[in-house]
Amino acid sequence: MTASPPTVIIPADVPVESRRRYEENIRLVTRDTGRLVLFAGDQKVEHLNDDFFGTTKEGPIALDDADPEHLFRIADQGVVGCFASQLGLLARYGPDYRDVPYLVKLNSKSHLVGVKQADPRSRPWNTVQQAVALRDSGLKIAGIGLTVYPGSVYEGEQFSFAAEACFEAHHHGLIAVIWSYPRGAAVADERDPHLIAGCAGLAATLGADFVKVNYPKTSDGSPVAEAFRESVLAAGRTRVITAGGEGTNVRSFLQTLHDQINIAGASGSATGRNIHQKPLAEAIRMTQAISSITYGGYSVDDAVAVYEGQRDFSI
């Protein structure tokens, strides 16, 4: 059963002249459902080439993935709400894929400096104004995204940048998505459900429309999806989406996504590796399967059938 089109609550920091554009962007990326399928391509920096060439525990990465344009082909031919990546990549390939809604990732860091060496510090690369300039060049820029690391000794500067970026994005009618990951020497357990809920609530105070968090793990064997409800409640009107994580079994991935949405009350997912590490045709079907659950309300069995090419899904 497809969710009925929700009323878009427009934050007070969206000026009158930008409200129509803001609402259009929300409806665009959520396909008028209130939920979001974010196709994540920011790993070109975050994980360098580890995610795009070689092998994973699930097997070889498709050779298609060695070419950055593979990401844009998937976003263009698949079913997603928006594609998130750094401005340089969007500027280079976006003109050939103008129908894709984009999210400009304003800050990034690689994984080379580990937490044991130094607390994470993701400095800004670009400004909201530069994202707006890319939109004015003719690309369908729907919003901006950025990462904060609560628990890092650098959290203060990251929170300040995030709050200002969310405010400015809204001023221009763009949506704002925050990646909120507890990380640093002060963090004992990055997957603690209570801590992740706190990080979801933090994103709400920064002004995010959506917050991307890692799916928690429970230490007492209790159902994770039920524990994850705390994050959805803590975020309030900021909608929670979950990171897809490393490559995993397709049915298992889709079952987890279904539980996150239908038990915990999450509003979608931000998936990268579980999509783009596959050959193009398979990656496209994976976006359709994810979207069939998120946008279409499909069961896990029906979504698997979409992935296997036995059932269609479009929107």
VEXSE-535558 format. One record per residue (C-alpha): residue number from 0; x, y, z. Coordinates in Angstrom, 1 decimal, padded with zeros to 4 digits. Layout:
BEGIN
k,px,py,pz
NUM,X,Y,Z .
...
END
This chain:
BEGIN
k,px,py,pz
0,000.0,000.0,000.0 .
1,001.5,003.3,-001.1 .
2,001.7,006.1,001.5 .
3,-000.7,009.0,000.8 .
4,001.0,012.3,-000.1 .
5,001.9,014.0,003.1 .
6,001.5,017.7,004.0 .
7,004.9,019.4,003.7 .
8,005.7,021.3,006.9 .
9,007.8,024.2,005.8 .
10,010.3,025.4,008.4 .
11,010.2,029.1,009.5 .
12,013.8,029.6,008.2 .
13,012.5,029.2,004.6 .
14,011.6,032.7,003.4 .
15,008.3,033.3,001.6 .
16,010.0,033.6,-001.8 .
17,011.7,030.2,-001.4 .
18,008.8,028.2,000.1 .
19,007.5,026.9,-003.2 .
20,010.9,025.7,-004.3 .
21,011.5,024.0,-001.0 .
22,008.2,022.2,-001.1 .
23,008.9,021.1,-004.7 .
24,012.3,019.7,-003.7 .
25,010.8,017.8,-000.8 .
26,008.1,016.3,-003.0 .
27,010.7,015.6,-005.7 .
28,013.1,013.6,-003.6 .
29,010.4,011.8,-001.6 .
30,008.3,011.0,-004.7 .
31,005.4,012.6,-002.7 .
32,005.5,009.9,000.0 .
33,007.5,011.6,002.8 .
34,010.2,008.9,002.4 .
35,013.6,009.1,000.8 .
36,015.7,006.8,-001.3 .
37,019.1,008.5,-001.2 .
38,021.6,007.0,-003.6 .
39,025.0,007.7,-001.9 .
40,028.1,008.3,-004.1 .
41,030.2,010.2,-001.6 .
42,032.3,007.1,-000.9 .
43,034.6,008.2,-003.8 .
44,036.2,010.2,-001.0 .
45,035.1,008.5,002.2 .
46,036.5,005.1,001.2 .
47,038.6,006.0,-001.8 .
48,038.8,003.2,-004.3 .
49,038.2,000.4,-001.8 .
50,034.5,000.5,-002.6 .
51,034.9,000.6,-006.4 .
52,037.5,-001.9,-007.4 .
53,038.5,-005.3,-006.1 .
54,036.6,-007.7,-003.9 .
55,034.3,-007.6,-000.9 .
56,033.1,-010.4,001.5 .
57,030.2,-010.8,-000.9 .
58,032.5,-011.3,-003.9 .
59,034.1,-009.3,-006.7 .
60,033.0,-005.7,-007.3 .
61,031.6,-005.3,-010.8 .
62,034.1,-003.9,-013.3 .
63,031.4,-001.3,-014.1 .
64,032.1,000.3,-010.8 .
65,035.6,001.3,-011.7 .
66,034.2,004.2,-013.8 .
67,032.6,007.1,-011.9 .
68,030.0,007.5,-014.6 .
69,028.6,004.1,-013.4 .
70,027.1,006.1,-010.5 .
71,025.3,008.5,-012.8 .
72,024.0,005.8,-015.1 .
73,022.4,004.1,-012.1 .
74,020.9,007.3,-010.8 .
75,019.6,008.2,-014.3 .
76,018.1,004.8,-015.2 .
77,017.2,003.5,-011.7 .
78,014.5,004.6,-009.3 .
79,016.0,006.9,-006.6 .
80,015.0,010.1,-004.8 .
81,018.3,011.8,-005.3 .
82,022.0,011.1,-005.9 .
83,024.5,012.5,-003.4 .
84,028.1,013.2,-004.2 .
85,030.7,015.9,-004.1 .
86,030.4,019.1,-006.2 .
87,033.3,018.3,-008.5 .
88,031.9,015.0,-009.6 .
89,028.4,016.5,-010.1 .
90,029.8,019.4,-012.2 .
91,031.8,017.0,-014.4 .
92,029.1,014.4,-015.1 .
93,025.8,016.1,-014.2 .
94,025.4,018.0,-017.5 .
95,024.9,014.6,-019.2 .
96,022.3,013.5,-016.7 .
97,020.2,016.6,-016.1 .
98,017.0,014.7,-015.1 .
99,018.6,013.3,-011.9 .
100,017.9,015.2,-008.7 .
101,021.2,015.8,-006.9 .
102,022.4,016.5,-003.4 .
103,025.7,018.3,-003.0 .
104,027.9,016.9,-000.3 .
105,029.6,019.9,001.3 .
106,032.2,018.2,003.4 .
107,034.1,014.9,003.3 .
108,037.2,013.0,004.6 .
109,038.9,009.8,003.7 .
110,039.2,006.8,005.9 .
111,043.0,006.8,005.9 .
112,043.4,008.5,009.2 .
113,041.7,006.2,011.7 .
114,040.0,007.1,015.0 .
115,042.9,005.5,016.9 .
116,045.3,008.1,015.3 .
117,043.0,011.2,015.5 .
118,039.4,012.1,016.1 .
119,037.5,012.6,012.8 .
120,037.5,016.1,011.4 .
121,035.5,016.6,008.2 .
122,036.2,020.1,007.0 .
123,034.0,022.0,004.5 .
124,034.9,021.7,000.8 .
125,032.2,023.8,-000.6 .
126,029.6,026.4,000.3 .
127,025.8,026.4,-000.1 .
128,026.3,029.3,-002.4 .
129,028.4,027.2,-004.7 .
130,025.7,024.5,-004.7 .
131,023.2,027.2,-005.7 .
132,025.6,028.2,-008.5 .
133,025.6,024.7,-009.8 .
134,021.8,024.7,-009.7 .
135,021.8,028.0,-011.6 .
136,023.9,026.3,-014.3 .
137,021.0,024.0,-015.1 .
138,021.5,021.0,-012.8 .
139,018.6,019.7,-010.7 .
140,020.2,020.5,-007.3 .
141,017.6,019.6,-004.7 .
142,019.6,020.0,-001.6 .
143,022.9,019.8,000.3 .
144,024.4,017.2,002.6 .
145,027.1,017.1,005.2 .
146,028.6,014.9,007.9 .
147,029.0,015.6,011.6 .
148,030.8,013.4,014.2 .
149,029.4,013.8,017.7 .
150,032.0,012.8,020.1 .
151,034.9,014.1,018.1 .
152,037.0,016.8,019.8 .
153,036.2,018.8,016.6 .
154,032.4,018.4,017.0 .
155,031.9,022.1,017.8 .
156,033.2,023.4,014.6 .
157,031.3,020.7,012.7 .
158,028.0,021.6,014.4 .
159,028.5,025.3,013.7 .
160,029.1,024.7,010.0 .
161,026.1,022.3,009.8 .
162,023.7,024.8,011.5 .
163,024.8,027.6,009.2 .
164,024.6,025.4,006.1 .
165,021.1,024.1,006.9 .
166,019.9,027.7,007.5 .
167,021.4,028.9,004.2 .
168,020.1,025.9,002.3 .
169,016.6,026.6,003.4 .
170,017.0,030.3,002.5 .
171,017.6,029.1,-001.1 .
172,014.8,026.5,-001.1 .
173,017.1,023.6,-000.8 .
174,016.7,020.6,001.6 .
175,019.4,019.7,004.0 .
176,020.5,016.1,004.9 .
177,022.9,015.5,007.8 .
178,025.0,012.4,008.2 .
179,025.3,012.1,012.0 .
180,027.8,009.5,013.2 .
181,029.1,009.3,016.8 .
182,032.8,008.7,016.4 .
183,036.0,009.6,018.3 .
184,038.0,008.6,021.3 .
185,035.1,009.6,023.6 .
186,032.7,007.2,021.9 .
187,032.7,003.7,023.4 .
188,030.1,002.1,021.1 .
189,029.2,003.7,017.8 .
190,026.2,001.4,017.4 .
191,024.6,002.0,020.8 .
192,020.8,002.6,020.2 .
193,020.5,005.3,022.8 .
194,023.6,007.2,021.5 .
195,022.4,006.9,017.9 .
196,019.0,008.3,019.0 .
197,020.9,011.3,020.5 .
198,022.7,011.9,017.3 .
199,019.4,011.8,015.4 .
200,018.0,014.4,017.8 .
201,021.1,016.5,017.4 .
202,020.5,016.7,013.6 .
203,017.0,018.1,014.3 .
204,018.5,020.9,016.4 .
205,020.9,021.8,013.6 .
206,018.0,022.2,011.1 .
207,018.2,019.1,009.0 .
208,015.2,017.8,007.0 .
209,016.6,014.3,007.0 .
210,019.3,012.7,009.2 .
211,021.3,009.7,008.1 .
212,022.4,007.4,010.9 .
213,023.9,003.9,011.2 .
214,021.5,001.2,012.1 .
215,022.2,000.3,015.8 .
216,023.0,-003.0,017.4 .
217,021.6,-004.3,020.6 .
218,023.7,-006.0,023.2 .
219,020.9,-007.9,024.9 .
220,019.5,-009.7,021.9 .
221,016.4,-007.5,021.8 .
222,014.9,-006.6,018.4 .
223,016.9,-003.9,016.7 .
224,014.0,-002.4,014.8 .
225,012.1,-001.8,018.0 .
226,015.2,-000.2,019.7 .
227,015.6,002.0,016.6 .
228,012.2,003.6,017.3 .
229,014.0,005.8,019.9 .
230,015.9,007.4,017.1 .
231,012.8,008.2,015.1 .
232,011.1,009.7,018.2 .
233,014.2,011.7,019.1 .
234,014.4,013.2,015.6 .
235,010.8,014.4,015.7 .
236,010.0,016.2,012.4 .
237,013.5,015.6,011.0 .
238,013.0,012.3,009.2 .
239,015.4,009.4,009.8 .
240,017.1,007.5,007.1 .
241,019.6,004.7,007.6 .
242,023.0,004.0,006.1 .
243,023.1,000.9,003.9 .
244,026.4,-000.3,005.1 .
245,028.7,-002.9,003.5 .
246,027.5,-005.2,000.8 .
247,025.2,-007.9,002.1 .
248,022.7,-010.5,000.9 .
249,020.0,-008.9,-001.1 .
250,017.0,-010.5,000.8 .
251,018.7,-009.7,004.1 .
252,019.2,-006.1,003.1 .
253,015.6,-005.7,001.9 .
254,014.2,-007.3,005.1 .
255,016.2,-005.0,007.3 .
256,015.0,-002.0,005.2 .
257,011.4,-003.2,005.5 .
258,011.8,-003.5,009.3 .
259,013.4,-000.1,009.6 .
260,010.4,001.5,007.9 .
261,007.5,-000.6,009.0 .
262,008.6,-001.4,012.6 .
263,010.9,001.5,013.6 .
264,009.1,004.2,011.6 .
265,012.2,005.3,009.6 .
266,011.7,007.3,006.4 .
267,014.0,005.5,004.1 .
268,017.6,004.7,003.4 .
269,020.9,006.1,002.1 .
270,022.4,003.3,000.1 .
271,025.7,003.2,-001.9 .
272,027.7,000.0,-001.9 .
273,024.7,-002.3,-002.0 .
274,023.7,-000.7,-005.3 .
275,026.8,000.5,-007.2 .
276,029.0,-002.5,-006.6 .
277,026.7,-004.5,-008.9 .
278,026.8,-004.5,-012.7 .
279,024.6,-001.8,-014.3 .
280,021.4,-003.8,-015.0 .
281,021.5,-005.5,-011.6 .
282,022.2,-002.1,-009.8 .
283,019.2,-000.6,-011.6 .
284,017.0,-003.5,-010.4 .
285,018.4,-003.0,-006.9 .
286,017.3,000.7,-006.9 .
287,013.8,-000.5,-008.0 .
288,013.7,-003.1,-005.2 .
289,014.7,-000.6,-002.6 .
290,012.2,002.0,-003.9 .
291,009.4,-000.6,-004.1 .
292,009.6,-001.0,-000.3 .
293,010.3,002.7,000.4 .
294,008.0,004.4,-002.1 .
295,005.6,001.6,-003.0 .
296,005.0,-000.2,000.3 .
297,006.0,-003.6,-001.2 .
298,006.6,-006.7,000.9 .
299,010.1,-008.2,001.1 .
300,009.0,-011.1,-001.2 .
301,007.7,-008.7,-003.8 .
302,010.8,-006.5,-003.6 .
303,013.0,-009.5,-004.1 .
304,010.9,-010.4,-007.2 .
305,011.6,-006.9,-008.5 .
306,015.3,-007.3,-007.9 .
307,015.2,-010.7,-009.7 .
308,013.4,-009.2,-012.7 .
309,010.2,-011.1,-012.1 .
310,008.1,-008.1,-011.2 .
311,008.2,-004.5,-012.3 .
312,008.3,-001.3,-010.2 .
313,008.3,002.2,-011.5 .
314,007.1,005.5,-010.1 .
END
